[in-house]
């Protein structure tokens, strides 16, 4: 890897870490929404406000400003692992994953898109596996807000609590829906990018934005898998967030999917809905 490529990789990681830190409180609120947590209604009706900010207000009132960053440290470690480790694993394993450039002014070649899709799926699979234990730790630390479990107040204690509850497998609870959703997004994005660049976008300058734009759109299509994965990350634990009445007991992620589908809850946390606190959701 050239010095320029290494510097670009480091710059990308720094941007991701800064963004993750700034946006973590919103991510925290979103996780609570994905888990189905609803703040208790106030005694008096209040003005319409975002559900996310309603959750953030409750977190800040309960745990202070720094409490809004619960679960950030494992999330940061997960980002670093996902950014740095896959390339090293690929190098050690001797996998042949040549760089493929699809951003050209020429006619798109389907074989190049297939090669890029294959490369991205392998890299993404490795990224998910090396970072997912940190993801579970972060999710459970945030979910502990629901049941006020002191065992998840710090990174080390959360690791010990997960191992005590579920063993090594506990660090991979919910990985299958997460992986299936992400790989589906990668595959659909690659397929659509070829057809969009072939029939609609003809210039190199605009083709730089095809894959990023399609990734955003397709991530909405696979968002239900994110919700299922988040729920399964706390399932089969001793946490209040993963047990009745907060959450039914799910024997597998497919059961979780079916239950959320039946109750029309697969998209919860996807949009920043508005509601009157204590008076239902505003469409």
KOLTOR-929797 format. One record per residue: x, y, z of N, C-alpha, C in turn; residue number from 1. Coordinates in Angstrom, 2 decimals. Each point is the difference from the previous one (the first is absolute). Layout:
REM KOLTOR-929797
{node {X Y Z} {X Y Z} {X Y Z} NUM}
...
***
This chain:
REM KOLTOR-929797
{node {0.85 -1.20 0.00} {-0.85 1.20 0.00} {0.89 1.25 0.00} 1}
{node {-0.30 0.94 -0.87} {0.81 1.19 -0.12} {-0.19 0.93 1.19} 2}
{node {0.96 0.94 0.15} {-0.07 0.95 1.10} {-1.26 0.85 -0.09} 3}
{node {-0.37 0.37 -1.24} {-1.21 0.81 -0.20} {-1.24 -0.77 0.43} 4}
{node {-0.05 -1.30 -0.34} {-1.14 -0.83 0.38} {-0.09 -0.15 1.51} 5}
{node {1.18 -0.15 0.65} {0.01 -0.14 1.46} {-0.49 1.29 0.67} 6}
{node {0.47 1.13 -0.52} {-0.43 1.29 0.56} {-1.50 0.20 -0.20} 7}
{node {-0.52 -0.42 -1.15} {-1.44 0.12 -0.27} {-0.79 -0.89 0.95} 8}
{node {0.53 -1.20 0.28} {-0.67 -0.93 0.90} {-0.04 0.57 1.42} 9}
{node {1.11 0.60 0.43} {0.06 0.61 1.33} {-0.96 1.18 0.11} 10}
{node {-0.03 0.83 -1.06} {-0.90 1.15 -0.01} {-1.45 -0.45 0.06} 11}
{node {-0.33 -1.06 -0.73} {-1.36 -0.55 0.02} {-0.38 -0.47 1.39} 12}
{node {0.94 -0.68 0.68} {-0.26 -0.49 1.34} {-0.22 1.14 0.97} 13}
{node {0.82 1.05 -0.11} {-0.15 1.15 0.90} {-1.37 0.65 -0.19} 14}
{node {-0.42 0.15 -1.25} {-1.32 0.59 -0.28} {-1.11 -0.86 0.60} 15}
{node {0.13 -1.33 -0.14} {-1.01 -0.91 0.55} {-0.06 0.10 1.52} 16}
{node {1.17 0.10 0.64} {0.04 0.07 1.45} {-0.61 1.30 0.51} 17}
{node {0.31 1.10 -0.67} {-0.57 1.29 0.39} {-1.51 0.00 -0.16} 18}
{node {-0.46 -0.52 -1.15} {-1.45 -0.05 -0.26} {-0.70 -0.90 1.01} 19}
{node {0.61 -1.15 0.31} {-0.60 -0.93 0.95} {-0.12 0.63 1.39} 20}
{node {1.01 0.75 0.38} {0.00 0.66 1.31} {-1.08 1.08 0.07} 21}
{node {-0.08 0.81 -1.03} {-0.98 1.09 -0.01} {-1.42 -0.53 -0.02} 22}
{node {-0.22 -1.05 -0.79} {-1.35 -0.51 -0.20} {-0.40 -1.09 1.00} 23}
{node {0.91 -0.37 0.89} {-0.30 -1.13 0.90} {-1.26 0.20 0.84} 24}
{node {-0.25 1.19 0.56} {-1.24 0.16 0.77} {-1.26 -0.32 -0.81} 25}
{node {0.00 0.39 -1.28} {-1.14 -0.31 -0.86} {-0.08 -1.51 -0.25} 26}
{node {1.17 -0.61 -0.21} {0.04 -1.46 -0.16} {-0.52 -0.69 1.25} 27}
{node {0.36 0.52 1.16} {-0.46 -0.54 1.28} {-1.52 0.02 0.06} 28}
{node {-0.59 1.14 -0.31} {-1.46 0.12 0.02} {-0.63 -0.94 -1.02} 29}
{node {0.62 -0.11 -1.17} {-0.54 -0.87 -1.04} {0.00 -1.47 0.45} 30}
{node {1.07 -0.42 0.67} {0.07 -1.38 0.51} {-1.14 -0.27 0.97} 31}
{node {-0.26 0.94 0.90} {-1.11 -0.18 0.95} {-1.33 -0.12 -0.72} 32}
{node {-0.16 0.78 -1.07} {-1.24 -0.07 -0.79} {-0.08 -1.34 -0.71} 33}
{node {1.12 -0.47 -0.56} {0.02 -1.30 -0.68} {-0.36 -1.13 0.96} 34}
{node {0.37 0.16 1.26} {-0.32 -1.01 1.00} {-1.44 0.12 0.50} 35}
{node {-0.71 1.01 -0.48} {-1.40 0.16 0.37} {-0.22 0.77 1.28} 36}
{node {1.05 0.67 0.50} {-0.13 0.74 1.25} {-0.73 1.32 -0.23} 37}
{node {-0.96 0.29 0.87} {-0.75 1.25 -0.05} {0.11 0.71 1.33} 38}
{node {0.40 1.26 -0.02} {0.07 0.76 1.26} {-1.36 0.08 0.64} 39}
{node {-0.06 0.03 1.32} {-1.30 0.16 0.67} {-0.62 1.34 -0.38} 40}
{node {-1.31 0.04 -0.21} {-0.65 1.26 -0.39} {0.06 1.02 1.12} 41}
{node {0.15 1.28 -0.35} {-0.01 1.05 1.04} {-1.40 0.18 0.57} 42}
{node {-0.06 0.61 1.15} {-1.30 0.20 0.63} {-0.84 1.03 -0.74} 43}
{node {0.69 0.95 -0.65} {-0.72 1.04 -0.74} {0.38 -0.07 -1.48} 44}
{node {-0.96 0.25 -0.91} {0.31 0.01 -1.43} {1.05 1.06 -0.32} 45}
{node {0.90 -0.33 -0.94} {1.03 0.95 -0.41} {-0.06 0.17 -1.51} 46}
{node {0.80 0.94 -0.50} {0.03 0.25 -1.43} {0.54 -1.21 -0.76} 47}
{node {-0.31 -0.05 -1.29} {0.51 -1.07 -0.84} {1.53 0.05 -0.01} 48}
{node {0.63 -1.16 0.07} {1.45 -0.04 -0.08} {0.45 -1.33 -0.60} 49}
{node {1.25 -0.04 -0.46} {0.54 -1.21 -0.58} {0.11 -1.08 1.08} 50}
{node {-0.36 -1.22 -0.39} {0.12 -1.13 0.92} {1.44 -0.18 0.43} 51}
{node {0.95 0.19 -0.94} {1.41 -0.15 0.32} {0.40 0.98 1.10} 52}
{node {-0.41 1.26 -0.14} {0.37 0.99 1.00} {-0.75 -0.22 1.31} 53}
{node {-1.14 -0.62 -0.08} {-0.72 -0.37 1.22} {0.82 -1.02 0.79} 54}
{node {0.55 -0.99 -0.73} {0.85 -1.00 0.66} {1.28 0.64 0.53} 55}
{node {0.62 0.88 -0.80} {1.23 0.65 0.42} {-0.22 0.85 1.25} 56}
{node {-1.13 0.68 0.05} {-0.32 0.82 1.17} {-0.11 -0.86 1.25} 57}
{node {-0.62 -1.18 -0.15} {-0.14 -0.90 1.13} {1.36 -0.53 0.45} 58}
{node {0.85 -0.37 -0.97} {1.34 -0.50 0.32} {0.81 1.06 0.73} 59}
{node {-0.03 1.22 -0.51} {0.77 1.09 0.59} {-0.51 0.32 1.41} 60}
{node {-1.30 -0.02 0.18} {-0.58 0.26 1.32} {0.41 -1.07 1.00} 61}
{node {0.05 -1.24 -0.48} {0.31 -1.13 0.88} {1.49 -0.13 0.28} 62}
{node {0.83 0.12 -1.06} {1.43 -0.32 0.12} {0.94 1.17 -0.27} 63}
{node {-0.55 1.17 -0.30} {0.85 1.14 -0.29} {0.49 0.01 -1.43} 64}
{node {0.75 1.05 -0.36} {0.49 0.15 -1.38} {0.88 -1.17 -0.41} 65}
{node {0.94 -0.39 0.85} {0.90 -1.10 -0.35} {-0.74 -1.32 -0.14} 66}
{node {-1.15 -0.10 0.65} {-0.80 -1.21 -0.12} {-0.51 -0.24 -1.41} 67}
{node {-0.08 1.08 -0.79} {-0.44 -0.13 -1.39} {1.04 -0.70 -0.87} 68}
{node {1.19 -0.22 0.56} {1.08 -0.66 -0.75} {0.28 -1.40 0.52} 69}
{node {-0.96 -0.56 0.72} {0.13 -1.39 0.44} {0.11 -0.91 -1.23} 70}
{node {0.96 -0.88 -0.02} {0.18 -0.93 -1.12} {0.89 0.53 -1.11} 71}
{node {0.53 1.21 0.16} {0.83 0.58 -1.06} {1.34 -0.72 -0.13} 72}
{node {0.64 -0.33 1.12} {1.34 -0.59 -0.08} {0.04 -1.31 -0.79} 73}
{node {-0.91 -0.97 0.25} {0.04 -1.19 -0.84} {-0.37 0.29 -1.45} 74}
{node {-0.85 0.99 -0.23} {-0.34 0.38 -1.38} {1.23 0.51 -0.73} 75}
{node {0.84 0.77 0.69} {1.23 0.52 -0.59} {0.97 -1.14 -0.30} 76}
{node {0.16 -0.93 0.95} {0.87 -1.16 -0.23} {-0.51 -0.82 -1.18} 77}
{node {-1.32 -0.12 -0.13} {-0.57 -0.74 -1.12} {0.30 0.65 -1.33} 78}
{node {-0.07 1.34 -0.05} {0.33 0.72 -1.23} {1.45 -0.22 -0.40} 79}
{node {0.90 0.08 0.97} {1.42 -0.20 -0.28} {0.25 -1.42 -0.49} 80}
{node {-0.63 -0.99 0.65} {0.16 -1.39 -0.41} {-0.51 -0.23 -1.42} 81}
{node {-1.18 0.56 -0.31} {-0.58 -0.17 -1.34} {0.83 0.69 -1.07} 82}
{node {0.66 1.09 0.36} {0.80 0.76 -0.96} {1.37 -0.60 -0.24} 83}
{node {0.60 -0.59 1.04} {1.40 -0.42 -0.08} {0.21 -1.50 -0.21} 84}
{node {-0.81 -0.82 0.64} {0.28 -1.44 0.02} {-0.29 -0.76 -1.29} 85}
{node {-1.10 0.29 -0.74} {-0.28 -0.78 -1.21} {1.15 -0.05 -0.99} 86}
{node {0.64 1.15 -0.26} {1.11 0.03 -0.96} {1.15 -0.89 0.46} 87}
{node {0.27 -0.01 1.31} {1.07 -0.83 0.54} {-0.35 -1.48 -0.11} 88}
{node {-1.27 -0.33 0.24} {-0.44 -1.40 -0.12} {0.11 -0.47 -1.45} 89}
{node {-0.43 0.86 -0.91} {0.08 -0.33 -1.43} {1.45 -0.23 -0.43} 90}
{node {0.90 0.84 0.52} {1.42 -0.13 -0.34} {0.59 -1.30 0.55} 91}
{node {-0.30 -0.30 1.27} {0.53 -1.20 0.64} {-0.56 -1.26 -0.67} 92}
{node {-1.29 0.05 -0.36} {-0.63 -1.16 -0.63} {0.39 -0.17 -1.46} 93}
{node {0.64 1.02 -0.56} {0.44 -0.09 -1.40} {-1.14 0.04 -1.00} 94}
{node {-1.11 0.66 0.36} {-1.13 0.09 -0.91} {0.31 0.94 -1.15} 95}
{node {-0.42 -0.37 -1.18} {0.23 0.82 -1.19} {-1.21 0.90 -0.23} 96}
{node {0.09 1.22 0.50} {-1.10 0.96 -0.15} {0.54 1.26 -0.67} 97}
{node {0.16 -0.03 -1.32} {0.56 1.15 -0.72} {-0.94 1.20 0.06} 98}
{node {0.59 1.19 -0.03} {-0.79 1.22 -0.04} {-0.72 0.10 -1.34} 99}
{node {-1.27 0.44 0.05} {-0.79 0.14 -1.22} {-0.54 1.43 -0.07} 100}
{node {0.22 0.66 -1.13} {-0.48 1.37 -0.18} {-1.20 0.01 -0.94} 101}
{node {-1.16 0.38 0.54} {-1.20 0.08 -0.83} {-0.35 1.44 -0.36} 102}
{node {0.79 0.94 0.52} {-0.28 1.41 -0.26} {0.82 0.45 -1.22} 103}
{node {-0.58 -0.22 -1.16} {0.65 0.38 -1.26} {-1.02 0.64 -0.93} 104}
{node {0.49 0.58 -1.09} {-0.89 0.58 -1.00} {-0.44 -1.04 -1.03} 105}
{node {0.62 -1.18 0.05} {-0.31 -1.03 -0.99} {-1.28 -0.76 0.32} 106}
{node {-0.35 -0.91 -0.88} {-1.19 -0.83 0.17} {0.21 -0.94 1.19} 107}
{node {-0.94 -0.04 0.94} {0.14 -0.90 1.16} {0.13 -1.46 -0.42} 108}
{node {0.87 -0.71 0.68} {0.23 -1.42 -0.28} {-0.53 -0.80 1.18} 109}
{node {-0.96 -0.88 -0.25} {-0.67 -0.72 1.07} {0.98 -0.83 0.82} 110}
{node {1.03 -0.54 -0.65} {0.98 -0.82 0.71} {0.72 0.80 1.08} 111}
{node {0.30 1.27 -0.30} {0.67 0.84 0.99} {-0.88 0.26 1.21} 112}
{node {-1.30 0.19 -0.24} {-0.93 0.22 1.10} {-0.15 -1.25 0.85} 113}
{node {0.04 -1.16 -0.65} {-0.09 -1.27 0.74} {1.25 -0.22 0.85} 114}
{node {1.17 0.35 -0.55} {1.24 -0.13 0.76} {0.00 0.94 1.21} 115}
{node {-0.46 1.23 -0.24} {-0.06 0.97 1.09} {-0.98 -0.45 1.07} 116}
{node {-1.14 -0.54 -0.43} {-1.01 -0.48 0.95} {0.57 -1.15 0.83} 117}
{node {0.71 -0.92 -0.66} {0.61 -1.13 0.72} {1.01 0.51 1.01} 118}
{node {0.84 0.95 -0.41} {0.99 0.56 0.91} {-0.66 0.68 1.19} 119}
{node {-1.01 0.81 -0.28} {-0.68 0.73 1.07} {-0.70 -0.93 0.98} 120}
{node {-0.57 -1.09 -0.50} {-0.70 -0.94 0.87} {0.98 -0.73 0.91} 121}
{node {1.17 -0.36 -0.53} {1.01 -0.66 0.84} {0.51 0.94 1.07} 122}
{node {0.35 1.23 -0.42} {0.51 0.99 0.95} {-1.05 0.33 1.05} 123}
{node {-1.25 0.14 -0.45} {-1.08 0.36 0.93} {-0.26 -1.13 0.99} 124}
{node {0.05 -1.24 -0.46} {-0.20 -1.14 0.89} {1.06 -0.02 1.10} 125}
{node {1.25 0.21 -0.40} {1.10 0.04 0.97} {-0.20 1.17 0.97} 126}
{node {-0.42 1.14 -0.53} {-0.22 1.19 0.84} {-1.06 -0.26 1.06} 127}
{node {-1.08 -0.65 -0.40} {-1.08 -0.28 0.94} {0.48 -0.95 1.09} 128}
{node {0.72 -1.07 -0.39} {0.43 -1.00 0.98} {0.99 0.57 1.01} 129}
{node {0.93 0.84 -0.43} {1.01 0.51 0.94} {-0.55 1.13 0.87} 130}
{node {-1.03 0.68 -0.48} {-0.52 1.13 0.76} {-1.26 -0.33 0.80} 131}
{node {-0.66 -1.12 -0.32} {-1.31 -0.26 0.60} {0.03 -0.18 1.52} 132}
{node {1.01 -0.67 0.57} {0.02 -0.08 1.47} {-0.03 1.38 0.67} 133}
{node {0.70 0.96 -0.57} {-0.02 1.36 0.55} {-1.39 0.61 -0.18} 134}
{node {-0.64 -0.34 -1.11} {-1.36 0.49 -0.26} {-0.97 -0.51 1.07} 135}
{node {0.09 -1.28 0.33} {-0.87 -0.58 1.03} {0.25 0.65 1.36} 136}
{node {1.27 0.20 0.33} {0.33 0.66 1.27} {-0.61 1.39 0.06} 137}
{node {0.13 0.75 -1.10} {-0.56 1.35 -0.06} {-1.51 -0.01 0.14} 138}
{node {-0.66 -0.90 -0.73} {-1.46 -0.10 0.05} {-0.47 -0.32 1.41} 139}
{node {0.64 -0.95 0.65} {-0.43 -0.40 1.35} {0.27 1.10 1.02} 140}
{node {1.10 0.72 -0.17} {0.26 1.12 0.91} {-1.10 1.04 -0.12} 141}
{node {-0.43 0.29 -1.23} {-1.08 0.97 -0.20} {-1.33 -0.56 0.48} 142}
{node {-0.24 -1.30 -0.26} {-1.26 -0.62 0.41} {-0.13 -0.10 1.50} 143}
{node {1.12 0.07 0.72} {-0.07 -0.09 1.46} {-0.70 1.21 0.61} 144}
{node {-0.19 1.05 -0.80} {-0.75 1.16 0.47} {-1.43 -0.39 0.36} 145}
{node {-0.54 -0.98 -0.73} {-1.39 -0.41 0.20} {-0.18 -0.66 1.36} 146}
{node {0.93 -0.91 0.34} {-0.14 -0.73 1.26} {0.94 0.46 1.09} 147}
{node {0.83 1.03 -0.30} {0.96 0.55 0.98} {0.93 -1.08 0.55} 148}
{node {0.46 -0.91 -0.87} {0.93 -1.04 0.43} {1.40 0.59 0.21} 149}
{node {0.50 -0.07 1.22} {1.32 0.56 0.31} {1.13 -0.79 -0.63} 150}
{node {-0.27 -1.26 -0.39} {1.04 -0.84 -0.58} {0.48 0.54 -1.34} 151}
{node {-0.76 0.90 -0.59} {0.36 0.53 -1.33} {0.41 1.47 0.07} 152}
{node {0.48 0.42 1.15} {0.35 1.41 0.15} {1.35 0.34 -0.61} 153}
{node {0.83 -1.02 -0.29} {1.31 0.25 -0.61} {0.31 -1.09 -1.02} 154}
{node {0.97 0.27 -0.85} {0.42 -0.95 -1.04} {0.41 -1.35 0.61} 155}
{node {0.95 -0.03 0.96} {0.43 -1.29 0.56} {-1.13 -0.78 0.68} 156}
{node {-0.82 0.72 0.77} {-1.08 -0.70 0.71} {-1.04 -0.52 -0.97} 157}
{node {-0.21 0.71 -1.12} {-0.94 -0.46 -1.02} {0.51 -1.28 -0.66} 158}
{node {1.29 -0.05 -0.28} {0.60 -1.22 -0.57} {-0.22 -1.18 0.95} 159}
{node {0.27 0.22 1.28} {-0.17 -1.07 0.99} {-1.46 -0.44 0.10} 160}
{node {-0.94 0.97 -0.06} {-1.43 -0.32 0.11} {-0.48 -0.81 -1.19} 161}
{node {0.45 0.37 -1.20} {-0.41 -0.74 -1.20} {0.53 -1.43 0.05} 162}
{node {1.27 -0.14 0.40} {0.59 -1.34 0.08} {-0.70 -0.84 1.07} 163}
{node {-0.37 0.63 1.10} {-0.70 -0.72 1.07} {-1.37 -0.47 -0.46} 164}
{node {-0.70 0.83 -0.75} {-1.35 -0.33 -0.46} {-0.01 -1.03 -1.12} 165}
{node {0.87 0.19 -0.98} {-0.11 -0.78 -1.25} {1.29 -0.64 -0.49} 166}
{node {1.10 0.20 0.71} {1.26 -0.56 -0.47} {0.52 0.76 -1.22} 167}
{node {0.92 -0.59 -0.71} {0.58 0.62 -1.19} {-1.07 0.30 -1.04} 168}
{node {-0.99 -0.89 -0.12} {-1.06 0.19 -1.00} {-0.78 1.29 0.23} 169}
{node {-0.03 0.48 1.23} {-0.74 1.21 0.30} {0.52 1.21 -0.76} 170}
{node {1.29 -0.02 -0.34} {0.58 1.14 -0.72} {-0.39 0.00 -1.48} 171}
{node {-0.71 -1.05 -0.44} {-0.43 -0.09 -1.39} {-1.52 -0.13 -0.14} 172}
{node {-0.72 0.28 1.07} {-1.46 -0.03 -0.07} {-0.50 1.04 -1.01} 173}
{node {-0.79 -0.45 -0.97} {-0.57 0.91 -0.98} {0.88 0.24 -1.21} 174}
{node {1.10 -0.74 -0.12} {0.92 0.28 -1.12} {-0.59 -0.42 -1.34} 175}
{node {-0.83 -1.05 -0.03} {-0.51 -0.49 -1.28} {-0.91 1.02 -0.69} 176}
{node {-1.01 0.57 0.67} {-0.80 1.03 -0.70} {0.83 1.21 -0.38} 177}
{node {0.98 0.36 0.83} {0.87 1.12 -0.33} {0.80 -0.29 -1.27} 178}
{node {0.58 -1.18 -0.07} {0.82 -0.39 -1.15} {-0.85 -0.15 -1.25} 179}
{node {-1.16 -0.66 0.12} {-0.88 -0.19 -1.16} {-0.49 1.34 -0.54} 180}
{node {-0.36 0.90 0.90} {-0.47 1.31 -0.43} {1.09 0.78 -0.71} 181}
{node {1.21 -0.01 0.56} {1.10 0.76 -0.59} {0.42 -0.57 -1.36} 182}
{node {0.09 -1.34 -0.10} {0.41 -0.61 -1.26} {-1.07 0.17 -1.08} 183}
{node {-1.26 -0.04 0.42} {-1.08 0.26 -0.96} {0.11 1.42 -0.55} 184}
{node {0.31 0.94 0.89} {0.17 1.40 -0.42} {1.16 0.12 -0.99} 185}
{node {1.12 -0.67 0.28} {1.17 0.05 -0.89} {-0.34 -0.59 -1.36} 186}
{node {-0.69 -1.15 -0.01} {-0.32 -0.68 -1.26} {-0.97 0.83 -0.85} 187}
{node {-1.06 0.51 0.62} {-0.98 0.79 -0.74} {0.62 1.30 -0.51} 188}
{node {0.85 0.61 0.83} {0.67 1.23 -0.41} {0.88 -0.23 -1.22} 189}
{node {0.76 -1.09 -0.01} {0.86 -0.31 -1.14} {-0.80 -0.24 -1.27} 190}
{node {-1.11 -0.72 0.11} {-0.84 -0.30 -1.15} {-0.63 1.27 -0.57} 191}
{node {-0.55 0.82 0.89} {-0.63 1.23 -0.45} {1.01 1.00 -0.55} 192}
{node {1.19 0.05 0.61} {1.03 0.94 -0.46} {0.37 -0.26 -1.46} 193}
{node {0.08 -1.27 -0.37} {0.33 -0.34 -1.38} {-1.05 0.54 -0.96} 194}
{node {-1.27 -0.25 0.31} {-1.08 0.41 -0.89} {-0.18 1.53 -0.02} 195}
{node {0.17 0.64 1.18} {-0.11 1.46 0.04} {1.10 0.64 -0.82} 196}
{node {1.24 -0.49 0.15} {1.12 0.57 -0.75} {-0.07 -0.33 -1.49} 197}
{node {-0.64 -1.10 -0.32} {-0.09 -0.41 -1.41} {-1.06 0.79 -0.75} 198}
{node {-1.13 0.23 0.66} {-1.13 0.59 -0.73} {-0.30 1.46 0.35} 199}
{node {0.47 0.47 1.16} {-0.41 1.34 0.42} {1.15 0.98 0.22} 200}
{node {1.10 -0.47 0.56} {1.12 0.89 0.31} {1.17 -0.34 -0.91} 201}
{node {0.42 0.96 -0.78} {1.00 -0.27 -1.03} {1.37 0.61 0.29} 202}
{node {0.09 0.89 0.99} {1.26 0.69 0.24} {0.68 -0.51 1.27} 203}
{node {1.32 0.04 -0.04} {0.81 -0.49 1.12} {-0.27 0.79 1.28} 204}
{node {-0.13 1.32 -0.14} {-0.18 0.86 1.17} {-1.24 -0.38 0.80} 205}
{node {-1.09 -0.31 -0.70} {-1.24 -0.35 0.68} {0.02 -1.44 0.51} 206}
{node {0.76 -0.86 -0.65} {0.05 -1.41 0.41} {0.69 -0.19 1.36} 207}
{node {0.74 1.01 0.45} {0.59 -0.07 1.34} {-1.07 -0.12 1.07} 208}
{node {-1.19 0.53 -0.29} {-1.05 0.07 1.02} {-1.04 -1.11 -0.12} 209}
{node {0.12 -0.84 -1.03} {-1.02 -1.03 -0.22} {-0.08 -0.99 1.15} 210}
{node {1.14 -0.61 0.34} {0.00 -1.01 1.06} {-0.36 0.59 1.36} 211}
{node {0.59 1.15 0.43} {-0.41 0.57 1.29} {-1.49 0.31 0.08} 212}
{node {-0.56 0.57 -1.09} {-1.42 0.35 0.01} {-0.87 -1.25 0.08} 213}
{node {0.34 -1.01 -0.78} {-0.78 -1.25 0.01} {0.14 -0.73 1.33} 214}
{node {1.16 0.11 0.62} {0.20 -0.65 1.30} {-0.95 0.58 1.04} 215}
{node {-0.17 1.33 -0.03} {-0.92 0.65 0.94} {-1.43 -0.48 -0.23} 216}
{node {-0.41 -0.06 -1.26} {-1.36 -0.43 -0.33} {-0.21 -1.46 0.41} 217}
{node {0.96 -0.87 -0.33} {-0.15 -1.42 0.30} {0.10 -0.30 1.49} 218}
{node {0.71 0.85 0.73} {0.08 -0.21 1.45} {-1.37 0.17 0.65} 219}
{node {-0.86 0.82 -0.61} {-1.37 0.14 0.50} {-0.80 -1.28 -0.25} 220}
{node {0.27 -0.65 -1.13} {-0.70 -1.23 -0.33} {0.38 -1.13 0.94} 221}
{node {1.25 -0.01 0.45} {0.46 -1.07 0.89} {-0.02 0.42 1.47} 222}
{node {-0.57 1.16 0.30} {-0.05 0.48 1.38} {-0.69 -0.97 0.96} 223}
{node {-1.06 -0.71 -0.43} {-0.62 -0.96 0.94} {0.99 -0.99 0.59} 224}
{node {1.02 -0.38 -0.76} {1.00 -0.92 0.52} {0.81 0.64 1.13} 225}
{node {0.18 1.31 -0.07} {0.71 0.73 1.06} {-0.80 -0.07 1.29} 226}
{node {-1.31 0.20 -0.10} {-0.86 -0.06 1.18} {0.03 -1.39 0.62} 227}
{node {-0.11 -1.03 -0.84} {0.04 -1.38 0.49} {1.33 -0.29 0.67} 228}
{node {1.09 0.44 -0.62} {1.33 -0.23 0.57} {0.15 0.68 1.35} 229}
{node {-0.50 1.23 0.12} {0.08 0.72 1.27} {-0.78 -0.73 1.10} 230}
{node {-1.18 -0.47 -0.35} {-0.81 -0.73 0.98} {0.68 -1.30 0.43} 231}
{node {0.57 -0.72 -0.97} {0.65 -1.27 0.31} {1.31 0.20 0.77} 232}
{node {0.58 1.19 -0.08} {1.24 0.27 0.75} {-0.23 -0.04 1.50} 233}
{node {-1.23 0.27 0.43} {-0.31 -0.04 1.44} {-0.86 -1.20 0.37} 234}
{node {-0.47 -0.75 -0.99} {-0.83 -1.18 0.26} {0.81 -1.08 0.71} 235}
{node {-0.69 -0.84 0.74} {0.62 -1.12 0.73} {1.01 0.47 1.05} 236}
{node {-0.14 1.25 0.44} {0.85 0.50 1.07} {-0.86 0.18 1.25} 237}
{node {0.63 0.43 1.09} {-0.77 0.27 1.23} {-0.47 1.44 0.06} 238}
{node {0.24 0.77 -1.07} {-0.37 1.41 -0.01} {-1.52 0.17 -0.10} 239}
{node {-0.50 1.04 0.63} {-1.43 0.31 -0.08} {-0.42 0.28 -1.44} 240}
{node {0.89 0.64 -0.77} {-0.32 0.35 -1.39} {-0.21 -1.21 -0.88} 241}
{node {0.55 -1.15 0.40} {-0.11 -1.21 -0.82} {-0.97 -1.02 0.52} 242}
{node {-0.83 0.38 0.95} {-0.95 -0.94 0.60} {-1.36 0.66 0.18} 243}
{node {-1.07 -0.83 0.13} {-1.33 0.57 0.26} {0.02 0.82 1.28} 244}
{node {-0.78 1.08 0.08} {-0.95 0.46 -1.02} {0.61 0.90 -1.07} 245}
{node {1.28 0.35 0.15} {0.62 0.91 -0.98} {0.11 -0.64 -1.37} 246}
{node {0.30 -1.31 -0.04} {0.16 -0.69 -1.27} {-0.37 -1.47 0.17} 247}
{node {-0.74 -0.58 -0.95} {-0.30 -1.43 0.09} {1.29 -0.82 -0.07} 248}
{node {-0.04 -1.21 0.44} {1.16 -0.89 -0.11} {0.03 -0.56 -1.43} 249}
{node {1.08 0.25 -0.70} {0.15 -0.46 -1.37} {1.00 -1.15 -0.05} 250}
{node {-0.43 -1.20 -0.46} {0.94 -1.13 -0.09} {1.01 0.16 -1.14} 251}
{node {-0.34 0.81 -1.00} {0.90 0.21 -1.14} {-0.36 1.32 -0.66} 252}
{node {0.89 0.47 -0.88} {-0.26 1.29 -0.62} {-1.19 -0.03 -0.95} 253}
{node {-0.29 -1.18 -0.58} {-1.17 -0.09 -0.87} {-1.29 0.24 0.78} 254}
{node {-0.04 -0.50 1.24} {-1.18 0.22 0.85} {-0.15 1.48 0.33} 255}
{node {1.12 0.65 0.22} {-0.01 1.45 0.27} {-0.54 0.75 -1.21} 256}
{node {0.49 -0.38 -1.18} {-0.46 0.62 -1.25} {-1.51 -0.13 -0.15} 257}
{node {-0.51 -1.21 0.18} {-1.43 -0.26 -0.19} {-0.84 0.78 1.01} 258}
{node {0.46 0.09 1.24} {-0.75 0.73 1.02} {-0.04 1.49 -0.31} 259}
{node {1.15 0.57 -0.40} {0.04 1.42 -0.34} {-0.80 0.29 -1.26} 260}
{node {0.04 -0.93 -0.96} {-0.79 0.16 -1.22} {-1.50 -0.01 0.31} 261}
{node {-0.41 -0.93 0.85} {-1.41 -0.11 0.36} {-0.49 1.27 0.70} 262}
{node {0.87 0.61 0.80} {-0.39 1.19 0.74} {0.39 1.30 -0.70} 263}
{node {0.47 -0.12 -1.25} {0.38 1.16 -0.82} {1.04 0.87 0.71} 264}
{node {1.03 -0.67 0.52} {1.04 0.70 0.75} {1.39 -0.12 -0.64} 265}
{node {0.07 -0.52 -1.21} {1.30 -0.23 -0.64} {0.73 1.29 -0.39} 266}
{node {-0.71 1.10 -0.07} {0.63 1.27 -0.41} {0.15 0.98 1.16} 267}
{node {-0.21 -0.46 1.23} {0.05 0.94 1.11} {1.43 0.54 0.16} 268}
{node {0.06 1.30 0.19} {1.29 0.66 0.13} {0.57 0.47 -1.33} 269}
{node {-0.66 -0.34 -1.12} {0.52 0.37 -1.32} {-0.15 1.49 -0.26} 270}
{node {-1.15 0.54 0.38} {-0.24 1.42 -0.22} {-0.17 0.71 1.32} 271}
{node {0.32 1.29 0.02} {-0.15 0.78 1.22} {-1.44 0.51 0.08} 272}
{node {-0.89 -0.89 0.45} {-1.42 0.36 0.06} {-0.25 1.10 1.03} 273}
{node {-1.09 0.70 -0.20} {-0.45 1.00 0.97} {-1.20 -0.54 0.76} 274}
{node {-0.07 0.38 1.26} {-1.19 -0.40 0.73} {-0.24 0.97 1.15} 275}
{node {-1.24 0.01 0.48} {-0.29 0.68 1.24} {0.42 -0.93 1.13} 276}
{node {0.90 0.44 0.86} {0.43 -0.85 1.10} {-1.21 -0.36 0.86} 277}
{node {-0.26 -1.28 0.08} {-1.12 -0.47 0.81} {-1.32 -0.01 -0.73} 278}
{node {-0.01 0.27 -1.33} {-1.28 -0.01 -0.70} {0.08 -0.67 -1.35} 279}
{node {0.95 -0.94 -0.13} {0.04 -0.80 -1.22} {0.91 0.56 -1.06} 280}
{node {0.06 -0.70 -1.12} {0.89 0.37 -1.11} {-0.71 0.89 -1.00} 281}
{node {0.69 0.98 -0.49} {-0.55 0.88 -1.02} {0.49 -0.46 -1.36} 282}
{node {-0.85 -0.34 -0.90} {0.41 -0.53 -1.31} {0.58 1.12 -0.86} 283}
***
